[in-house]
């Protein structure tokens, strides 16, 4: 089992921001599956969805996850849909700790308001989409997670502090 920390949760939960700060607090390297996919392909996520479809993006996501999941001393921020493939869930189980960064639907809607970078939210009613995705995915985030951390209240620093306390006592 790799000695790393993986952050899962919906779009707008703060996985990248919190992950980056957590990694510097722990003196770990920070990896972000979305960023790796973008830098490897030389294109941004909307472009990948356009050209290769969601399936193409998901294939890239699985291969990046498979490649980095056994790294030690890293914090890995993942894309909100990574938990959907059973294959990815198996890979996530190889991590020492999977943390579900949770937020209320209201907060998720606020934090993704007018987002242009997330293809799944470029629909007529993004708020409804956030709700649907949450209802569908929340049980799966819970299933893969070792810990659940609520991100609605307090700033990034206090959430990072909370996570590092959880890690140090386990
Ligand atoms: C997705 C979430 C995004 C990104 C892609 C698909 C999803 O990542 O991977 O747009 O299916 O929820 P964030 O959760 O970092 O926004």
Backbone and ligand atoms as CSV (ligand in chain L), in Angstrom:
chain,resi,resn,atom,element,x,y,z
A,1,UNK,N,N,0.840,-1.206,0.000
A,1,UNK,CA,C,0.000,0.000,0.000
A,1,UNK,C,C,0.875,1.255,0.000
A,2,UNK,N,N,0.556,2.176,-0.904
A,2,UNK,CA,C,1.405,3.364,-1.028
A,2,UNK,C,C,1.134,4.356,0.092
A,3,UNK,N,N,2.208,4.978,0.539
A,3,UNK,CA,C,2.068,5.967,1.607
A,3,UNK,C,C,1.747,7.335,1.001
A,4,UNK,N,N,0.497,7.494,0.596
A,4,UNK,CA,C,0.103,8.761,-0.021
A,4,UNK,C,C,-1.310,9.134,0.416
A,5,UNK,N,N,-1.747,10.297,-0.005
A,5,UNK,CA,C,-3.090,10.755,0.341
A,5,UNK,C,C,-3.801,11.148,-0.940
A,6,UNK,N,N,-5.008,10.634,-1.111
A,6,UNK,CA,C,-5.774,10.954,-2.311
A,6,UNK,C,C,-7.029,11.713,-1.907
A,7,UNK,N,N,-7.267,12.814,-2.608
A,7,UNK,CA,C,-8.469,13.598,-2.335
A,7,UNK,C,C,-9.497,13.332,-3.425
A,8,UNK,N,N,-10.688,12.938,-3.012
A,8,UNK,CA,C,-11.787,12.755,-3.954
A,8,UNK,C,C,-12.930,13.680,-3.534
A,9,UNK,N,N,-13.863,13.876,-4.450
A,9,UNK,CA,C,-15.015,14.711,-4.123
A,9,UNK,C,C,-15.470,15.470,-5.353
A,10,UNK,N,N,-16.599,16.144,-5.235
A,10,UNK,CA,C,-17.191,16.799,-6.411
A,10,UNK,C,C,-16.425,18.029,-6.888
A,11,UNK,N,N,-16.763,18.466,-8.077
A,11,UNK,CA,C,-16.223,19.715,-8.619
A,11,UNK,C,C,-16.595,20.832,-7.659
A,12,UNK,N,N,-15.605,21.625,-7.281
A,12,UNK,CA,C,-15.893,22.747,-6.383
A,12,UNK,C,C,-15.693,22.401,-4.917
A,13,UNK,N,N,-15.251,21.186,-4.623
A,13,UNK,CA,C,-15.025,20.825,-3.208
A,13,UNK,C,C,-13.713,21.408,-2.693
A,14,UNK,N,N,-12.828,21.794,-3.597
A,14,UNK,CA,C,-11.554,22.395,-3.174
A,14,UNK,C,C,-10.390,21.425,-3.193
A,15,UNK,N,N,-10.502,20.356,-3.975
A,15,UNK,CA,C,-9.467,19.312,-3.960
A,15,UNK,C,C,-8.089,19.865,-4.340
A,16,UNK,N,N,-8.038,20.707,-5.366
A,16,UNK,CA,C,-6.731,21.202,-5.823
A,16,UNK,C,C,-6.140,22.201,-4.831
A,17,UNK,N,N,-6.944,23.153,-4.389
A,17,UNK,CA,C,-6.454,24.176,-3.458
A,17,UNK,C,C,-6.025,23.545,-2.136
A,18,UNK,N,N,-6.886,22.696,-1.606
A,18,UNK,CA,C,-6.582,22.068,-0.321
A,18,UNK,C,C,-5.408,21.098,-0.491
A,19,UNK,N,N,-5.420,20.351,-1.584
A,19,UNK,CA,C,-4.358,19.378,-1.837
A,19,UNK,C,C,-2.993,20.030,-1.909
A,20,UNK,N,N,-2.938,21.158,-2.584
A,20,UNK,CA,C,-1.653,21.854,-2.735
A,20,UNK,C,C,-1.123,22.298,-1.367
A,21,UNK,N,N,-1.989,22.881,-0.583
A,21,UNK,CA,C,-1.546,23.363,0.753
A,21,UNK,C,C,-1.218,22.208,1.690
A,22,UNK,N,N,-2.010,21.151,1.586
A,22,UNK,CA,C,-1.755,19.976,2.430
A,22,UNK,C,C,-0.379,19.386,2.097
A,23,UNK,N,N,-0.085,19.328,0.801
A,23,UNK,CA,C,1.191,18.737,0.397
A,23,UNK,C,C,2.357,19.555,0.946
A,24,UNK,N,N,2.223,20.882,0.950
A,24,UNK,CA,C,3.370,21.649,1.451
A,24,UNK,C,C,3.467,21.523,2.967
A,25,UNK,N,N,2.343,21.393,3.641
A,25,UNK,CA,C,2.391,21.197,5.098
A,25,UNK,C,C,3.056,19.859,5.467
A,26,UNK,N,N,2.770,18.842,4.669
A,26,UNK,CA,C,3.312,17.508,4.963
A,26,UNK,C,C,4.692,17.290,4.363
A,27,UNK,N,N,5.117,18.275,3.558
A,27,UNK,CA,C,6.352,18.115,2.808
A,27,UNK,C,C,6.263,16.975,1.795
A,28,UNK,N,N,5.115,16.842,1.205
A,28,UNK,CA,C,4.859,15.854,0.160
A,28,UNK,C,C,4.829,16.579,-1.191
A,29,UNK,N,N,4.959,15.803,-2.237
A,29,UNK,CA,C,4.779,16.378,-3.577
A,29,UNK,C,C,3.279,16.458,-3.866
A,30,UNK,N,N,2.896,17.439,-4.665
A,30,UNK,CA,C,1.482,17.562,-5.033
A,30,UNK,C,C,1.265,17.116,-6.476
A,31,UNK,N,N,0.308,16.229,-6.677
A,31,UNK,CA,C,-0.044,15.787,-8.032
A,31,UNK,C,C,-1.538,15.983,-8.225
A,32,UNK,N,N,-1.916,16.343,-9.440
A,32,UNK,CA,C,-3.326,16.610,-9.722
A,32,UNK,C,C,-3.640,15.890,-11.042
A,33,UNK,N,N,-4.535,14.926,-10.997
A,33,UNK,CA,C,-4.763,14.101,-12.203
A,33,UNK,C,C,-5.180,14.971,-13.402
A,34,UNK,N,N,-6.054,15.963,-13.161
A,34,UNK,CA,C,-6.480,16.824,-14.275
A,34,UNK,C,C,-5.292,17.555,-14.901
A,35,UNK,N,N,-4.411,18.068,-14.040
A,35,UNK,CA,C,-3.249,18.810,-14.572
A,35,UNK,C,C,-2.311,17.895,-15.353
A,36,UNK,N,N,-2.133,16.675,-14.830
A,36,UNK,CA,C,-1.238,15.745,-15.541
A,36,UNK,C,C,-1.833,15.401,-16.912
A,37,UNK,N,N,-3.134,15.151,-16.938
A,37,UNK,CA,C,-3.796,14.836,-18.213
A,37,UNK,C,C,-3.594,15.993,-19.199
A,38,UNK,N,N,-3.770,17.216,-18.701
A,38,UNK,CA,C,-3.627,18.381,-19.585
A,38,UNK,C,C,-2.189,18.548,-20.063
A,39,UNK,N,N,-1.244,18.360,-19.157
A,39,UNK,CA,C,0.132,18.602,-19.618
A,39,UNK,C,C,0.600,17.498,-20.564
A,40,UNK,N,N,0.154,16.259,-20.303
A,40,UNK,CA,C,0.523,15.157,-21.220
A,40,UNK,C,C,-0.054,15.356,-22.619
A,41,UNK,N,N,-1.310,15.805,-22.663
A,41,UNK,CA,C,-1.963,15.865,-23.977
A,41,UNK,C,C,-1.689,17.197,-24.658
A,42,UNK,N,N,-1.174,18.154,-23.889
A,42,UNK,CA,C,-0.931,19.479,-24.458
A,42,UNK,C,C,-2.224,20.199,-24.790
A,43,UNK,N,N,-3.303,19.788,-24.144
A,43,UNK,CA,C,-4.607,20.417,-24.423
A,43,UNK,C,C,-5.368,20.538,-23.103
A,44,UNK,N,N,-6.346,21.444,-23.083
A,44,UNK,CA,C,-7.099,21.544,-21.843
A,44,UNK,C,C,-8.291,20.571,-21.849
A,45,UNK,N,N,-8.906,20.430,-20.686
A,45,UNK,CA,C,-9.957,19.416,-20.545
A,45,UNK,C,C,-11.154,19.670,-21.487
A,46,UNK,N,N,-11.613,20.910,-21.641
A,46,UNK,CA,C,-12.712,21.115,-22.601
A,46,UNK,C,C,-12.352,20.614,-24.014
A,47,UNK,N,N,-11.110,20.841,-24.398
A,47,UNK,CA,C,-10.669,20.411,-25.735
A,47,UNK,C,C,-10.683,18.879,-25.808
A,48,UNK,N,N,-10.193,18.217,-24.779
A,48,UNK,CA,C,-10.160,16.745,-24.777
A,48,UNK,C,C,-11.595,16.195,-24.863
A,49,UNK,N,N,-12.502,16.780,-24.090
A,49,UNK,CA,C,-13.910,16.334,-24.150
A,49,UNK,C,C,-14.477,16.548,-25.558
A,50,UNK,N,N,-14.143,17.674,-26.148
A,50,UNK,CA,C,-14.640,17.996,-27.497
A,50,UNK,C,C,-14.162,16.998,-28.528
A,51,UNK,N,N,-12.872,16.730,-28.485
A,51,UNK,CA,C,-12.252,15.950,-29.546
A,51,UNK,C,C,-12.357,14.444,-29.287
A,52,UNK,N,N,-12.168,14.049,-28.040
A,52,UNK,CA,C,-12.113,12.602,-27.741
A,52,UNK,C,C,-13.355,12.115,-27.023
A,53,UNK,N,N,-14.204,13.044,-26.643
A,53,UNK,CA,C,-15.397,12.670,-25.889
A,53,UNK,C,C,-15.058,12.394,-24.433
A,54,UNK,N,N,-16.090,12.230,-23.615
A,54,UNK,CA,C,-15.830,11.951,-22.195
A,54,UNK,C,C,-15.064,10.644,-22.041
A,55,UNK,N,N,-15.385,9.674,-22.895
A,55,UNK,CA,C,-14.712,8.369,-22.838
A,55,UNK,C,C,-13.193,8.507,-22.984
A,56,UNK,N,N,-12.785,9.359,-23.939
A,56,UNK,CA,C,-11.352,9.580,-24.157
A,56,UNK,C,C,-10.702,10.192,-22.929
A,57,UNK,N,N,-11.416,11.155,-22.338
A,57,UNK,CA,C,-10.895,11.775,-21.114
A,57,UNK,C,C,-10.772,10.738,-20.003
A,58,UNK,N,N,-11.815,9.903,-19.866
A,58,UNK,CA,C,-11.808,8.901,-18.782
A,58,UNK,C,C,-10.676,7.888,-18.965
A,59,UNK,N,N,-10.394,7.530,-20.207
A,59,UNK,CA,C,-9.278,6.604,-20.464
A,59,UNK,C,C,-7.958,7.233,-20.025
A,60,UNK,N,N,-7.800,8.489,-20.355
A,60,UNK,CA,C,-6.578,9.196,-19.946
A,60,UNK,C,C,-6.488,9.267,-18.419
A,61,UNK,N,N,-7.649,9.504,-17.804
A,61,UNK,CA,C,-7.699,9.626,-16.342
A,61,UNK,C,C,-7.277,8.316,-15.672
A,62,UNK,N,N,-7.797,7.202,-16.186
A,62,UNK,CA,C,-7.446,5.898,-15.611
A,62,UNK,C,C,-5.952,5.620,-15.772
A,63,UNK,N,N,-5.397,5.946,-16.938
A,63,UNK,CA,C,-3.983,5.601,-17.089
A,63,UNK,C,C,-3.100,6.492,-16.221
A,64,UNK,N,N,-3.479,7.750,-16.028
A,64,UNK,CA,C,-2.707,8.614,-15.124
A,64,UNK,C,C,-2.817,8.091,-13.688
A,65,UNK,N,N,-4.019,7.729,-13.275
A,65,UNK,CA,C,-4.193,7.241,-11.902
A,65,UNK,C,C,-3.370,5.973,-11.672
A,66,UNK,N,N,-3.416,5.069,-12.639
A,66,UNK,CA,C,-2.676,3.801,-12.501
A,66,UNK,C,C,-1.182,4.069,-12.348
A,67,UNK,N,N,-0.743,5.106,-13.038
A,67,UNK,CA,C,0.680,5.402,-13.021
A,67,UNK,C,C,1.149,6.042,-11.707
A,68,UNK,N,N,0.286,6.842,-11.084
A,68,UNK,CA,C,0.773,7.603,-9.912
A,68,UNK,C,C,0.309,7.042,-8.574
A,69,UNK,N,N,-0.631,6.104,-8.576
A,69,UNK,CA,C,-1.250,5.696,-7.317
A,69,UNK,C,C,-0.289,4.999,-6.357
A,70,UNK,N,N,0.791,4.438,-6.905
A,70,UNK,CA,C,1.705,3.759,-5.972
A,70,UNK,C,C,2.883,4.638,-5.536
A,71,UNK,N,N,2.799,5.913,-5.843
A,71,UNK,CA,C,3.870,6.822,-5.399
A,71,UNK,C,C,3.748,7.113,-3.905
A,72,UNK,N,N,4.883,7.172,-3.233
A,72,UNK,CA,C,4.889,7.528,-1.816
A,72,UNK,C,C,5.093,9.028,-1.650
A,73,UNK,N,N,4.671,9.512,-0.489
A,73,UNK,CA,C,4.874,10.916,-0.127
A,73,UNK,C,C,4.319,11.897,-1.154
A,74,UNK,N,N,3.124,11.593,-1.637
A,74,UNK,CA,C,2.445,12.536,-2.532
A,74,UNK,C,C,1.008,12.744,-2.047
A,75,UNK,N,N,0.514,13.947,-2.306
A,75,UNK,CA,C,-0.920,14.208,-2.165
A,75,UNK,C,C,-1.464,14.270,-3.583
A,76,UNK,N,N,-2.498,13.482,-3.847
A,76,UNK,CA,C,-3.063,13.424,-5.203
A,76,UNK,C,C,-4.475,14.004,-5.194
A,77,UNK,N,N,-4.661,15.092,-5.944
A,77,UNK,CA,C,-6.016,15.625,-6.140
A,77,UNK,C,C,-6.574,14.978,-7.407
A,78,UNK,N,N,-7.812,14.537,-7.348
A,78,UNK,CA,C,-8.402,13.829,-8.494
A,78,UNK,C,C,-9.567,14.638,-9.081
A,79,UNK,N,N,-9.971,14.285,-10.279
A,79,UNK,CA,C,-11.155,14.890,-10.884
A,79,UNK,C,C,-12.414,14.284,-10.250
A,80,UNK,N,N,-13.480,15.061,-10.243
A,80,UNK,CA,C,-14.698,14.659,-9.539
A,80,UNK,C,C,-15.329,13.353,-10.010
A,81,UNK,N,N,-15.009,12.944,-11.252
A,81,UNK,CA,C,-15.650,11.742,-11.786
A,81,UNK,C,C,-14.803,10.484,-11.671
A,82,UNK,N,N,-13.655,10.610,-11.018
A,82,UNK,CA,C,-12.699,9.486,-11.038
A,82,UNK,C,C,-13.246,8.238,-10.349
A,83,UNK,N,N,-14.148,8.432,-9.414
A,83,UNK,CA,C,-14.649,7.289,-8.632
A,83,UNK,C,C,-15.647,6.435,-9.410
A,84,UNK,N,N,-16.046,6.889,-10.597
A,84,UNK,CA,C,-17.129,6.202,-11.282
A,84,UNK,C,C,-16.714,4.867,-11.910
A,85,UNK,N,N,-15.483,4.749,-12.316
A,85,UNK,CA,C,-15.054,3.476,-12.916
A,85,UNK,C,C,-14.611,2.503,-11.833
A,86,UNK,N,N,-15.146,1.281,-11.858
A,86,UNK,CA,C,-14.729,0.272,-10.880
A,86,UNK,C,C,-13.212,0.064,-10.885
A,87,UNK,N,N,-12.646,0.131,-12.069
A,87,UNK,CA,C,-11.194,-0.017,-12.228
A,87,UNK,C,C,-10.441,1.057,-11.410
A,88,UNK,N,N,-10.966,2.274,-11.457
A,88,UNK,CA,C,-10.335,3.358,-10.692
A,88,UNK,C,C,-10.525,3.146,-9.195
A,89,UNK,N,N,-11.679,2.613,-8.832
A,89,UNK,CA,C,-11.923,2.390,-7.399
A,89,UNK,C,C,-10.936,1.359,-6.851
A,90,UNK,N,N,-10.629,0.377,-7.667
A,90,UNK,CA,C,-9.621,-0.627,-7.253
A,90,UNK,C,C,-8.266,0.034,-7.061
A,91,UNK,N,N,-7.929,0.928,-7.987
A,91,UNK,CA,C,-6.651,1.636,-7.872
A,91,UNK,C,C,-6.635,2.506,-6.617
A,92,UNK,N,N,-7.750,3.189,-6.350
A,92,UNK,CA,C,-7.813,4.068,-5.177
A,92,UNK,C,C,-7.601,3.281,-3.880
A,93,UNK,N,N,-8.020,2.030,-3.895
A,93,UNK,CA,C,-7.878,1.198,-2.693
A,93,UNK,C,C,-6.409,0.910,-2.363
A,94,UNK,N,N,-5.522,1.199,-3.313
A,94,UNK,CA,C,-4.089,1.002,-3.046
A,94,UNK,C,C,-3.466,2.175,-2.296
A,95,UNK,N,N,-4.247,3.229,-2.131
A,95,UNK,CA,C,-3.719,4.390,-1.424
A,95,UNK,C,C,-3.855,4.193,0.079
A,96,UNK,N,N,-2.927,4.792,0.826
A,96,UNK,CA,C,-2.989,4.679,2.285
A,96,UNK,C,C,-4.232,5.363,2.831
A,97,UNK,N,N,-4.579,6.484,2.223
A,97,UNK,CA,C,-5.721,7.233,2.741
A,97,UNK,C,C,-6.450,7.974,1.630
A,98,UNK,N,N,-7.742,7.679,1.508
A,98,UNK,CA,C,-8.569,8.419,0.565
A,98,UNK,C,C,-9.482,9.326,1.390
A,99,UNK,N,N,-9.416,10.608,1.088
A,99,UNK,CA,C,-10.227,11.572,1.841
A,99,UNK,C,C,-11.277,12.179,0.917
A,100,UNK,N,N,-12.501,12.071,1.355
A,100,UNK,CA,C,-13.621,12.660,0.607
A,100,UNK,C,C,-13.813,14.087,1.104
A,101,UNK,N,N,-13.515,15.052,0.238
A,101,UNK,CA,C,-13.766,16.448,0.575
A,101,UNK,C,C,-15.202,16.750,0.175
A,102,UNK,N,N,-15.996,16.954,1.180
A,102,UNK,CA,C,-17.426,17.101,0.956
A,102,UNK,C,C,-17.844,18.570,1.066
A,103,UNK,N,N,-18.888,18.931,0.360
A,103,UNK,CA,C,-19.446,20.280,0.492
A,103,UNK,C,C,-20.942,20.181,0.245
A,104,UNK,N,N,-21.677,21.137,0.764
A,104,UNK,CA,C,-23.124,21.130,0.510
A,104,UNK,C,C,-23.376,21.503,-0.950
A,105,UNK,N,N,-24.531,21.132,-1.434
A,105,UNK,CA,C,-24.874,21.455,-2.823
A,105,UNK,C,C,-24.851,22.972,-3.028
A,106,UNK,N,N,-25.325,23.719,-2.046
A,106,UNK,CA,C,-25.301,25.187,-2.156
A,106,UNK,C,C,-23.889,25.716,-2.366
A,107,UNK,N,N,-22.956,25.206,-1.586
A,107,UNK,CA,C,-21.562,25.642,-1.723
A,107,UNK,C,C,-20.988,25.231,-3.075
A,108,UNK,N,N,-21.296,24.022,-3.496
A,108,UNK,CA,C,-20.762,23.553,-4.787
A,108,UNK,C,C,-21.270,24.448,-5.914
A,109,UNK,N,N,-22.528,24.814,-5.811
A,109,UNK,CA,C,-23.107,25.689,-6.838
A,109,UNK,C,C,-22.412,27.053,-6.805
A,110,UNK,N,N,-22.221,27.594,-5.608
A,110,UNK,CA,C,-21.527,28.902,-5.490
A,110,UNK,C,C,-20.127,28.839,-6.074
A,111,UNK,N,N,-19.411,27.774,-5.750
A,111,UNK,CA,C,-17.999,27.697,-6.150
A,111,UNK,C,C,-17.800,27.375,-7.636
A,112,UNK,N,N,-18.832,26.891,-8.281
A,112,UNK,CA,C,-18.662,26.566,-9.706
A,112,UNK,C,C,-19.495,27.499,-10.593
A,113,UNK,N,N,-20.014,28.552,-9.988
A,113,UNK,CA,C,-20.865,29.501,-10.699
A,113,UNK,C,C,-20.148,30.046,-11.935
A,114,UNK,N,N,-20.795,29.957,-13.049
A,114,UNK,CA,C,-20.258,30.484,-14.326
A,114,UNK,C,C,-18.937,29.850,-14.757
A,115,UNK,N,N,-18.685,28.650,-14.269
A,115,UNK,CA,C,-17.453,27.952,-14.648
A,115,UNK,C,C,-17.463,27.651,-16.161
A,116,UNK,N,N,-16.302,27.847,-16.785
A,116,UNK,CA,C,-16.231,27.558,-18.227
A,116,UNK,C,C,-15.284,26.410,-18.535
A,117,UNK,N,N,-14.614,25.923,-17.522
A,117,UNK,CA,C,-13.555,24.926,-17.727
A,117,UNK,C,C,-14.030,23.498,-17.491
A,118,UNK,N,N,-15.256,23.353,-17.037
A,118,UNK,CA,C,-15.737,22.013,-16.717
A,118,UNK,C,C,-16.841,21.624,-17.698
A,119,UNK,N,N,-16.483,20.743,-18.645
A,119,UNK,CA,C,-17.421,20.420,-19.727
A,119,UNK,C,C,-18.783,19.939,-19.223
A,120,UNK,N,N,-18.799,19.201,-18.112
A,120,UNK,CA,C,-20.077,18.655,-17.646
A,120,UNK,C,C,-21.028,19.748,-17.152
A,121,UNK,N,N,-20.470,20.930,-16.885
A,121,UNK,CA,C,-21.333,22.016,-16.375
A,121,UNK,C,C,-21.751,23.003,-17.465
A,122,UNK,N,N,-21.330,22.724,-18.695
A,122,UNK,CA,C,-21.714,23.627,-19.797
A,122,UNK,C,C,-23.067,23.197,-20.348
A,123,UNK,N,N,-24.055,23.224,-19.495
A,123,UNK,CA,C,-25.416,22.812,-19.864
A,123,UNK,C,C,-26.357,23.946,-19.490
A,124,UNK,N,N,-27.600,23.794,-19.914
A,124,UNK,CA,C,-28.552,24.880,-19.674
A,124,UNK,C,C,-28.743,25.163,-18.180
A,125,UNK,N,N,-28.799,24.074,-17.409
A,125,UNK,CA,C,-29.020,24.258,-15.976
A,125,UNK,C,C,-27.894,23.596,-15.157
A,126,UNK,N,N,-26.767,24.320,-15.014
A,126,UNK,CA,C,-25.629,23.716,-14.314
A,126,UNK,C,C,-25.932,23.386,-12.849
A,127,UNK,N,N,-26.836,24.156,-12.263
A,127,UNK,CA,C,-27.159,23.900,-10.852
A,127,UNK,C,C,-27.822,22.536,-10.694
A,128,UNK,N,N,-28.727,22.252,-11.629
A,128,UNK,CA,C,-29.390,20.951,-11.611
A,128,UNK,C,C,-28.378,19.827,-11.840
A,129,UNK,N,N,-27.432,20.099,-12.715
A,129,UNK,CA,C,-26.393,19.100,-13.017
A,129,UNK,C,C,-25.553,18.802,-11.768
A,130,UNK,N,N,-25.193,19.855,-11.054
A,130,UNK,CA,C,-24.425,19.684,-9.802
A,130,UNK,C,C,-25.208,18.792,-8.835
A,131,UNK,N,N,-26.509,19.080,-8.738
A,131,UNK,CA,C,-27.374,18.292,-7.840
A,131,UNK,C,C,-27.405,16.830,-8.248
A,132,UNK,N,N,-27.617,16.598,-9.550
A,132,UNK,CA,C,-27.705,15.210,-10.049
A,132,UNK,C,C,-26.396,14.457,-9.821
A,133,UNK,N,N,-25.300,15.139,-10.147
A,133,UNK,CA,C,-23.998,14.479,-9.976
A,133,UNK,C,C,-23.770,14.153,-8.506
A,134,UNK,N,N,-24.154,15.090,-7.647
A,134,UNK,CA,C,-23.955,14.875,-6.211
A,134,UNK,C,C,-24.759,13.653,-5.751
A,135,UNK,N,N,-26.017,13.618,-6.152
A,135,UNK,CA,C,-26.861,12.495,-5.705
A,135,UNK,C,C,-26.325,11.155,-6.189
A,136,UNK,N,N,-25.825,11.176,-7.380
A,136,UNK,CA,C,-25.314,9.949,-7.975
A,136,UNK,C,C,-23.969,9.533,-7.357
A,137,UNK,N,N,-23.124,10.514,-7.131
A,137,UNK,CA,C,-21.738,10.188,-6.765
A,137,UNK,C,C,-21.464,10.167,-5.263
A,138,UNK,N,N,-22.247,10.910,-4.499
A,138,UNK,CA,C,-21.955,10.988,-3.054
A,138,UNK,C,C,-21.819,9.602,-2.402
A,139,UNK,N,N,-22.729,8.647,-2.694
A,139,UNK,CA,C,-22.568,7.320,-2.064
A,139,UNK,C,C,-21.270,6.633,-2.484
A,140,UNK,N,N,-20.801,6.946,-3.690
A,140,UNK,CA,C,-19.578,6.287,-4.175
A,140,UNK,C,C,-18.343,6.924,-3.539
A,141,UNK,N,N,-18.365,8.258,-3.382
A,141,UNK,CA,C,-17.260,8.894,-2.653
A,141,UNK,C,C,-17.173,8.292,-1.249
A,142,UNK,N,N,-18.333,8.114,-0.626
A,142,UNK,CA,C,-18.350,7.566,0.743
A,142,UNK,C,C,-17.783,6.148,0.779
A,143,UNK,N,N,-18.123,5.411,-0.272
A,143,UNK,CA,C,-17.676,4.009,-0.326
A,143,UNK,C,C,-16.145,3.910,-0.433
A,144,UNK,N,N,-15.547,4.809,-1.214
A,144,UNK,CA,C,-14.090,4.690,-1.416
A,144,UNK,C,C,-13.282,5.376,-0.313
A,145,UNK,N,N,-13.949,6.253,0.460
A,145,UNK,CA,C,-13.198,7.113,1.382
A,145,UNK,C,C,-12.888,6.435,2.710
A,146,UNK,N,N,-11.694,6.764,3.235
A,146,UNK,CA,C,-11.363,6.368,4.602
A,146,UNK,C,C,-11.834,7.440,5.576
A,147,UNK,N,N,-11.893,8.673,5.094
A,147,UNK,CA,C,-12.305,9.795,5.945
A,147,UNK,C,C,-13.145,10.757,5.107
A,148,UNK,N,N,-14.047,11.450,5.799
A,148,UNK,CA,C,-14.850,12.472,5.123
A,148,UNK,C,C,-14.603,13.804,5.829
A,149,UNK,N,N,-14.273,14.821,5.050
A,149,UNK,CA,C,-14.014,16.137,5.644
A,149,UNK,C,C,-14.924,17.165,4.974
A,150,UNK,N,N,-15.696,17.851,5.791
A,150,UNK,CA,C,-16.619,18.867,5.290
A,150,UNK,C,C,-15.852,20.162,5.003
A,151,UNK,N,N,-16.097,20.764,3.872
A,151,UNK,CA,C,-15.314,21.953,3.504
A,151,UNK,C,C,-16.152,23.233,3.459
A,152,UNK,N,N,-17.395,23.160,3.908
A,152,UNK,CA,C,-18.255,24.349,3.832
A,152,UNK,C,C,-17.739,25.500,4.690
A,153,UNK,N,N,-17.347,25.163,5.921
A,153,UNK,CA,C,-16.999,26.223,6.870
A,153,UNK,C,C,-15.494,26.282,7.115
A,154,UNK,N,N,-15.039,27.484,7.408
A,154,UNK,CA,C,-13.618,27.668,7.701
A,154,UNK,C,C,-12.863,27.817,6.401
A,155,UNK,N,N,-11.708,28.417,6.492
A,155,UNK,CA,C,-10.901,28.623,5.284
A,155,UNK,C,C,-10.066,27.400,4.977
A,156,UNK,N,N,-9.326,27.506,3.881
A,156,UNK,CA,C,-8.466,26.399,3.460
A,156,UNK,C,C,-7.522,25.960,4.583
A,157,UNK,N,N,-6.968,26.962,5.280
A,157,UNK,CA,C,-5.976,26.629,6.310
A,157,UNK,C,C,-6.540,25.733,7.398
A,158,UNK,N,N,-7.760,26.049,7.834
A,158,UNK,CA,C,-8.309,25.238,8.924
A,158,UNK,C,C,-8.689,23.848,8.425
A,159,UNK,N,N,-9.072,23.753,7.171
A,159,UNK,CA,C,-9.398,22.423,6.625
A,159,UNK,C,C,-8.118,21.582,6.488
A,160,UNK,N,N,-7.058,22.244,6.032
A,160,UNK,CA,C,-5.765,21.550,5.908
A,160,UNK,C,C,-5.295,21.074,7.284
A,161,UNK,N,N,-5.493,21.935,8.270
A,161,UNK,CA,C,-5.116,21.581,9.646
A,161,UNK,C,C,-5.913,20.347,10.117
A,162,UNK,N,N,-7.202,20.382,9.825
A,162,UNK,CA,C,-8.081,19.260,10.220
A,162,UNK,C,C,-7.595,17.960,9.571
A,163,UNK,N,N,-7.263,18.031,8.301
A,163,UNK,CA,C,-6.818,16.822,7.597
A,163,UNK,C,C,-5.488,16.337,8.174
A,164,UNK,N,N,-4.580,17.279,8.477
A,164,UNK,CA,C,-3.302,16.788,8.985
A,164,UNK,C,C,-3.460,16.165,10.376
A,165,UNK,N,N,-4.422,16.646,11.140
A,165,UNK,CA,C,-4.692,15.995,12.443
A,165,UNK,C,C,-5.228,14.579,12.232
A,166,UNK,N,N,-6.130,14.451,11.283
A,166,UNK,CA,C,-6.691,13.111,10.979
A,166,UNK,C,C,-5.569,12.156,10.586
A,167,UNK,N,N,-4.654,12.664,9.748
A,167,UNK,CA,C,-3.577,11.806,9.267
A,167,UNK,C,C,-2.640,11.410,10.414
A,168,UNK,N,N,-2.347,12.395,11.266
A,168,UNK,CA,C,-1.360,12.087,12.306
A,168,UNK,C,C,-1.914,11.139,13.364
A,169,UNK,N,N,-3.227,11.102,13.529
A,169,UNK,CA,C,-3.732,10.174,14.555
A,169,UNK,C,C,-4.043,8.789,13.985
A,170,UNK,N,N,-3.825,8.617,12.676
A,170,UNK,CA,C,-4.156,7.287,12.132
A,170,UNK,C,C,-2.894,6.548,11.697
L,1,LIG,C1,C,-15.123,16.121,-13.707
L,1,LIG,C2,C,-14.447,16.937,-12.816
L,1,LIG,C3,C,-13.320,17.786,-13.228
L,1,LIG,C4,C,-12.614,17.195,-14.451
L,1,LIG,C5,C,-13.597,16.946,-15.546
L,1,LIG,C6,C,-14.716,15.990,-15.128
L,1,LIG,C7,C,-16.275,15.333,-13.206
L,1,LIG,O1,O,-12.383,17.907,-12.159
L,1,LIG,O2,O,-11.956,16.004,-14.112
L,1,LIG,O3,O,-14.133,18.183,-15.942
L,1,LIG,O4,O,-16.667,14.358,-13.860
L,1,LIG,O5,O,-16.786,15.670,-12.100
L,1,LIG,P1,P,-12.658,18.787,-10.813
L,1,LIG,O6,O,-13.426,17.911,-9.870
L,1,LIG,O7,O,-11.284,19.074,-10.302
L,1,LIG,O8,O,-13.389,19.996,-11.228
